[in-house]
Amino acid sequence: MSERERLQNYVGNGEKVKPTFSAAEMQRRQDAIRAYMAQENIDAALFTSYHCVNYYSDFLYCYFGRRYGLVIDHDKATSISAGIDGGQPWRRTFGDNITYTDWQKDNYFYAVRQLVGGAKRIGIEFDHINLDTMDLLKKEFPGVEFVDIAAASMRQRFIKSPEEIAHITEMTRIADLGGAACVEAIAVGVPEHEVALHSTQTMVREIARTWPHGELMDTWTWFQSGINTDGAHNPVTSRKIERGDILSLNCFPMAAGYYVALERTLFAEEASDEHIRLWNINCEVHDRGKELLVPGNKCSDIAKELNEIYAKHDLLQYRSFGYGHSFGVLCHYYGREAGLELREDCETVLEPGMVISMEPMITIPEGQPGAGGYREHDILVITDDNNKGNRNITGFPYGPDHLIVRK
């Protein structure tokens, strides 16, 4: 049997699609990482994560057990994709594309070799490359020094451009529509999955209307009831809503790799006095947290101040996780900007252009009065407005006056 080709050429298979962002915006991103590479004497960078490949190329790959990448040197950017995807990666990539075949096990690394040439110092994402891939890279490129470029990329992604903020703002509008669809579908006796399906379908259709040129993938809703509200990321089940249930809606529209969230506490038909008391306390933390999201405030200090409110009500032991995190290129199955989270161990100082959530949550264990998980979630843009310092781009109401759903 003759040796099969190692690379395939899908360049020109169709036309480049309408991009998510302007050429100037994509060039700005690539130029920014090149400036860092020049500063650190990095000859080429091999990005392998969903978020970095997407951020610098506008191409969001589908892993499915194959390796993908994006090589940026000081002259060009080229995505690396598997032959199973045909010409779609080339049509989406801001830059060039090289496609490798399955016919030999190491064809991915052969493709990388064509792009990095004689590079002696290559940037890779230390927080994404596993030990197996690291070992293969060292064997393929003996004598090459591999250095971390993930942290630098993350710091650059902290500050969103006007185009990114406009995109994220549109998506929060769509998340609000998903929330309204949840409320529309909520009724005693309705299973969680039916509420979630209605919300997701509503958001997908609006994404398609808003970006008719875009790809539709990965928008979803987690809708939880009763005991299932105790975790923020608990999957949807077929449990049916009961009268007096505490409920959580979690709407996650996603377009072009950018995900946003709307999360709210609700009740079915009625809520006990203790449920109302706890809900109001969580809303108090939520309100104060939004006031603290201004330039100059440190993430750790924000978390500590909000802890004091819970502690005052003897509820700090029921707090579930950090108070919020950066938004941009992220999703439930790939990375997020871990250096910009509202936690006690994060020393990042807020700056204009950051986009961050406020999402306090407490979980009261089953069997106690007011049992369940309480969570509110807004997304805010940090601004240099001297009067306020932020802009809340989430519009959906919250609290006992709005979300005790009676049908």
For each residue, the residues with C-beta under 8 A, 3 or more apart:
1:
2:
3: 103
4: 101 103 104
5: 8 101 103
6: 100 101 103 104 107 110 111
7: 98 99 100 101 107 110 111 114
8: 5 83 99 100 101
9: 99
10: 13 86 87 89 90 97 99
11: 87 90 96 97
12: 87 90
13: 10 86 87 90 91
14: 87 91
15: 91
16: 19 90 91
17: 91 92 213
18: 213
19: 16 22 23 26 58 92 94
20: 58 167 211 214 255 256
21: 25 26 58 163 164 167
22: 19 25 26 163
23: 19 26 27 94
24: 27 28
25: 21 22 28 29 161 163 164
26: 19 21 22 23 29 30 56 57 58 94
27: 23 24 30 31
28: 24 25 31 32 161
29: 25 26 32 33 55 56 156
30: 26 27 33 34 56 72 77 94 95
31: 27 28 34 35
32: 28 29 35 36 156
33: 29 30 36 37 45 56 72 149 152 153 156
34: 30 31 37 38 72 74
35: 31 32 38 39
36: 32 33 39 40 42 149 152 156
37: 33 34 40 42 43 44 45 72 74 123 149
38: 34 35 41 42 74
39: 35 36
40: 36 37 123 147 152
41: 38 121
42: 36 37 38 45 121 122 123 147 149
43: 37 73 74 116 119 120 121 122
44: 37 71 72 73 115 116 117 119 122 123
45: 33 37 42 71 72 73 122 123 124 149
46: 69 70 71 112 116 122 123 124
47: 52 53 56 69 70 71 72 124 125 149 153
48: 52 53 67 68 69 70 124 125 128 129 133
49: 52 53 125 127 128 150 334 335
50: 53 54 60 61 63 257 329 331 333 334 335
51: 54 55 157 257 329 330 334 335 336
52: 47 48 49 55 56 70 125 128 150 153
53: 47 48 49 50 56 57 59 60 61 68 69 70 79
54: 50 51 57 58 59 60 256 257 329
55: 29 51 52 153 157 257 328 329
56: 26 29 30 33 47 52 53 70 72 77 94
57: 26 53 54 70 77 79 92 93 94 95
58: 19 20 21 26 54 92 93 94 256
59: 53 54 70 79 81 89 92 93 94
60: 50 53 54 92 215 217 256 257
61: 50 53 68 81 85 89
62: 85
63: 50 66 68
64: 84
65:
66: 63 82 84 108
67: 48 80 82 108 133
68: 48 53 61 63 79 80 81 82
69: 46 47 48 53 79 80 108 112
70: 46 47 48 52 53 56 57 59 77 78 79 80 93 95
71: 44 45 46 47 77 78 80 112 115 116
72: 30 33 34 37 44 45 47 56 76 77
73: 43 44 45 76 115 116 119
74: 34 37 38 43
75:
76: 72 73 95 96
77: 30 56 57 70 71 72 93 94 95 96
78: 70 71 93 95 96 97 98 115
79: 53 57 59 68 69 70 89 90 93 95 96 97 98
80: 67 68 69 70 71 97 98 99 100 108 111 112 115
81: 59 61 68 85 89 90 97 98 99 100
82: 66 67 68 85 99 100 102 108
83: 8 86 99 100 101 102
84: 64 66 102
85: 61 62 81 82 88 89 99
86: 10 13 83
87: 10 11 12 13 14 90 91
88: 85 91 92
89: 10 59 61 79 81 85 92 93 97 99
90: 10 11 12 13 16 79 81 87 93 96 97 99
91: 13 14 15 16 17 87 88
92: 17 19 57 58 59 60 88 89 215
93: 57 58 59 70 77 78 79 89 90 96 97
94: 19 23 26 30 56 57 58 59 77
95: 30 57 70 76 77 78 79
96: 11 76 77 78 79 90 93
97: 10 11 78 79 80 81 89 90 93
98: 7 78 79 80 81 111 114 115
99: 7 8 9 10 80 81 82 83 85 89 90 111
100: 6 7 8 80 81 82 83 107 108 110 111
101: 4 5 6 7 8 83 104 107
102: 82 83 84 107
103: 3 4 5 6 107
104: 4 6 101 107 110
105:
106: 109 110 136 140
107: 6 7 100 101 102 103 104 110 111
108: 66 67 69 80 82 100 111 112
109: 106 112 113 136 137 140
110: 6 7 100 104 106 107 113 114
111: 6 7 80 98 99 100 107 108 114 115
112: 46 69 71 80 108 109 115 116 140
113: 109 110 116 117 140 141
114: 7 98 110 111 117
115: 44 71 73 78 80 98 111 112
116: 43 44 46 71 73 112 113 119 122 141
117: 44 113 114
118:
119: 43 44 73 116 122 144
120: 43 143 144 145
121: 41 42 43 144 145 147
122: 42 43 44 45 46 116 119 141 144 145 146 147
123: 37 40 42 44 45 46 146 147 148 149
124: 45 46 47 48 129 137 146 147 148 149 150
125: 47 48 49 52 128 129 148 149 150 153
126: 129 148 150 151
127: 49 150 151 335
128: 48 49 52 125 150 335
129: 48 124 125 126 133 134 137
130: 133 134
131: 134 135
132: 135 136
133: 48 67 129 130 136 137
134: 129 130 131 137 138 146
135: 131 132 138 139
136: 106 109 132 133 139 140
137: 109 124 129 133 134 140 141 144 146
138: 134 135 141 142 144 146
139: 135 136 142
140: 106 109 112 113 136 137
141: 113 116 122 137 138 144
142: 138 139
143: 120
144: 119 120 121 122 137 138 141
145: 120 121 122
146: 122 123 124 134 137 138
147: 40 42 121 122 123 124
148: 123 124 125 126 151 152
149: 33 36 37 42 45 47 123 124 125 152 153
150: 49 52 124 125 126 127 128 153 154
151: 126 127 148 154 155 339
152: 33 36 40 148 149 155 156
153: 33 47 52 55 125 149 150 156 157
154: 150 151 157 158 337 338 339
155: 151 152 158 339
156: 29 32 33 36 152 153 159
157: 51 55 153 154 160 326 328 329 337
158: 154 155 326 337 339 340 348 351 353 354
159: 156 351 352 353 354
160: 157 164 165 168 328 353 354 355 381
161: 25 28 164 165 353
162: 165 166
163: 21 22 25 166 167
164: 21 25 160 161 167 168 258 328 355
165: 160 161 162 168 169 353 355 381
166: 162 163 169 170
167: 20 21 163 164 170 171 255 256 258
168: 160 164 165 171 172 258 260 327 328 355 379 381 393
169: 165 166 172 173 381 393
170: 166 167 173 174 210
171: 167 168 174 175 253 254 255 258 259 260
172: 168 169 175 176 260 262 379 393 394 395
173: 169 170 176 177 393 395
174: 170 171 177 178 203 206 207 210 253 260
175: 171 172 178 179 203 251 252 253 260 261 262 394 396
176: 172 173 179 180 262 394 395 396
177: 173 174 180 181 202 203 206
178: 174 175 181 182 199 200 202 203 221 249 251 253 262
179: 175 176 182 183 199 249 251 262 264 396
180: 176 177 183 184 202 396
181: 177 178 184 185 198 199 201 202 203
182: 178 179 185 186 195 196 198 199 221 223 249 251 266
183: 179 180 186 249 266 403 405
184: 180 181 198
185: 181 182 190 194 195 198 199
186: 182 183 190 195 241 247 266 268 405 407
187: 190 241 268 405 407
188: 240 241 242 243 268 269 407
189: 240 241
190: 185 186 187 194 195 240 241
191: 194 195 237 238 239 240 241
192: 195 196 223 224 225 228 236 237 238 239 240 241
193: 196 197 223 236 237 238
194: 185 190 191 197 198
195: 182 185 186 190 191 192 198 199 221 223 241 249
196: 182 192 193 199 200 220 221 222 223 236
197: 193 194 200 201 221
198: 181 182 184 185 194 195 201 202
199: 178 179 181 182 185 195 196 202 203 221 223 249 251
200: 178 196 197 203 204 219 220 221
201: 181 197 198 204 205
202: 177 178 180 181 198 199 205 206
203: 174 175 177 178 181 199 200 206 207 219 221 251 253
204: 200 201 207 208 216 219
205: 201 202 208 209
206: 174 177 202 203 209 210 253
207: 174 203 204 210 211 214 216 219 253 255
208: 204 205 211 212 214 216
209: 205 206 212
210: 170 174 206 207 255
211: 20 207 208 214 255 256
212: 208 209
213: 17 18
214: 20 207 208 211 255 256
215: 60 92 256
216: 204 207 208 219
217: 60 254
218: 254 259 331
219: 200 203 204 207 216 252 253 254 255
220: 196 200 252 254 332
221: 178 182 195 196 197 199 200 203 236 249 250 251 252
222: 196 233 234 235 236 248 250 252
223: 182 192 193 195 196 199 236 247 248 249 250
224: 192 228 229 234 236 247 248 250 373
225: 192 228 229 239 241 242 245 246 247 248 268
226: 229 239 242 245 246 372
227: 230 366 372
228: 192 224 225 231 234 237 239 248
229: 224 225 226 234 246 247 248 363 372 373
230: 227 234 363 365 366 372 373
231: 228 234 320 363 373
232: 248 250 263 320 321 361 373 375
233: 222 332
234: 222 224 228 229 230 231
235: 222
236: 192 193 196 221 222 223 224
237: 191 192 193 228
238: 191 192 193
239: 191 192 225 226 228
240: 188 189 190 191 192
241: 186 187 188 189 190 191 192 195 225 245 247 268
242: 188 225 226 245 268
243: 188 268 269 270
244: 267 268 269 270 271 272
245: 225 226 241 242 267 268
246: 225 226 229 265 266 267 271 275 371 372 373 374
247: 186 223 224 225 229 241 265 266 267 268 405
248: 222 223 224 225 228 229 232 263 264 265 266 373 375
249: 178 179 182 183 195 199 221 223 262 263 264 266
250: 221 222 223 224 232 261 262 263 377
251: 175 178 179 182 199 203 221 261 262 263
252: 175 219 220 221 222 259 260 261 332
253: 171 174 175 178 203 206 207 219 259 260
254: 171 217 218 219 220 257 258 259 331
255: 20 167 171 207 210 211 214 219 258
256: 20 54 58 60 167 211 214 215
257: 50 51 54 55 60 254 329 331
258: 164 167 168 171 254 255 327 328 329 330
259: 171 218 252 253 254 327 330 331 332
260: 168 171 172 174 175 252 253 327 379
261: 175 250 251 252 327 357 359 377 379
262: 172 175 176 178 179 249 250 251 377 394 396
263: 232 248 249 250 251 359 375 376 377
264: 179 248 249 375 376 377 396 398 403
265: 246 247 248 279 282 373 374 375 376 398 403
266: 182 183 186 246 247 248 249 403 404 405
267: 244 245 246 247 270 271 275 403 404 405
268: 186 187 188 225 241 242 243 244 245 247 405
269: 188 243 244 404 405 406 407
270: 243 244 267 404 406
271: 244 246 267 275 276 279 400 404
272: 244 275 276 369 370
273: 276 277
274: 277 278 369 370
275: 246 267 271 272 278 279 370 372
276: 271 272 273 279 280 400
277: 273 274 280 281 370
278: 274 275 281 282 315 362 364 370 374
279: 265 271 275 276 282 283 374 399 400
280: 276 277 283 284 399 400
281: 277 278 284 285 309 310 313 315 362
282: 265 278 279 285 286 360 361 362 374 375 376
283: 279 280 286 287 376 398 399
284: 280 281 287 288 309
285: 281 282 288 289 306 309 310 360
286: 282 283 289 290 358 359 360 376 378 398
287: 283 284 290 291
288: 284 285 291 292 305 306 309
289: 285 286 292 293 302 306 323 324 342 358 360
290: 286 287 293 358 378 380 390 392
291: 287 288 294
292: 288 289 297 302 305 306
293: 289 290 297 302 324 350 356 358 380 382 389 390
294: 291 297 350 382 388 389 390
295: 350 351 352 382 383 384 389
296: 349 350
297: 292 293 294 301 302 349 350
298: 301 302 347 348 349 350
299: 302 303 340 341 342 343 346 347 348 349 350
300: 303 304 343 344 345 346 347
301: 297 298 304 305
302: 289 292 293 297 298 299 305 306 323 342
303: 299 300 306 307 322 323 342 343 344 346
304: 300 301 307 308 344
305: 288 292 301 302 308 309
306: 285 288 289 292 302 303 309 310 323 342 360
307: 303 304 310 311 316 319 344
308: 304 305 311 312
309: 281 284 285 288 305 306 312 313
310: 281 285 306 307 313 315 316 318 319 362
311: 307 308 314 315 316
312: 308 309
313: 281 309 310
314: 311 317
315: 278 281 310 311 318 319 362
316: 307 310 311 319
317: 314
318: 310 315 362 363 364
319: 307 310 315 316 360 361 362
320: 231 232 361 362 363 373 375
321: 232 361
322: 303 325 341 342 343 346
323: 289 302 303 306 342 343 358 359 360
324: 289 293 341 342 356 357 358 359
325: 322 336 337 340 341 342 356 357
326: 157 158 330 336 337 340 341 354 355 356
327: 168 258 259 260 261 330 355 356 357 379
328: 55 157 160 164 168 258 337 355
329: 50 51 54 55 157 257 258
330: 51 258 259 326 327 334 335 336 337
331: 50 218 254 257 259 334
332: 220 233 252 259
333: 50
334: 49 50 51 330 331
335: 49 50 51 127 128 330 338
336: 51 325 326 330
337: 154 157 158 325 326 328 330 340 341
338: 154 335 341
339: 151 154 155 158 346 348
340: 158 299 325 326 337 346 348 354 356
341: 299 322 324 325 326 337 338 346
342: 289 299 302 303 306 322 323 324 325 346 356 358
343: 299 300 303 322 323 346
344: 300 303 304 307
345: 300
346: 299 300 303 322 339 340 341 342 343
347: 298 299 300
348: 158 298 299 339 340
349: 296 297 298 299
350: 293 294 295 296 297 298 299 354 356 382
351: 158 159 295 354 382
352: 159 295 382 383 384
353: 158 159 160 161 165 381 382
354: 158 159 160 326 340 350 351 381 382
355: 160 164 165 168 326 327 328 379 380 381 382
356: 293 324 325 326 327 340 342 350 379 380 382
357: 261 324 325 327 377 378 379 380
358: 286 289 290 293 323 324 342 376 377 378 380
359: 261 263 286 323 324 375 376 377 378
360: 282 285 286 289 306 319 323 375 376
361: 232 282 319 320 321 373 374 375
362: 278 281 282 310 315 318 319 320 373 374
363: 229 230 231 318 320 372 373 374
364: 278 318 368 369 370 371 372 373 374
365: 230 368 371
366: 227 230 371
367: 371
368: 364 365 371
369: 272 274 364
370: 272 274 275 277 278 364
371: 246 364 365 366 367 368
372: 226 227 229 230 246 275 363 364
373: 224 229 230 231 232 246 248 265 320 361 362 363 364
374: 246 265 278 279 282 361 362 363 364
375: 232 248 263 264 265 282 320 359 360 361
376: 263 264 265 282 283 286 358 359 360 398 399
377: 250 261 262 263 264 357 358 359 394
378: 286 290 357 358 359 392 394
379: 168 172 260 261 327 355 356 357 392 393 394
380: 290 293 355 356 357 358 390 391 392 393 394
381: 160 165 168 169 353 354 355 390 391 393
382: 293 294 295 350 351 352 353 354 355 356 389 390
383: 295 352 388 389 390 391
384: 295 352 389
385: 388 389 390 391
386: 389
387:
388: 294 383 385 391
389: 293 294 295 382 383 384 385 386
390: 290 293 294 380 381 382 383 385
391: 380 381 383 385 388
392: 290 378 379 380 395
393: 168 169 172 173 379 380 381
394: 172 175 176 262 377 378 379 380
395: 172 173 176 392
396: 175 176 179 180 262 264
397: 401 402 403
398: 264 265 283 286 376 402 403
399: 279 280 283 376 402 403
400: 271 276 279 280 403 404
401: 397
402: 397 398 399
403: 183 264 265 266 267 397 398 399 400
404: 266 267 269 270 271 400
405: 183 186 187 247 266 267 268 269
406: 269 270
407: 186 187 188 269
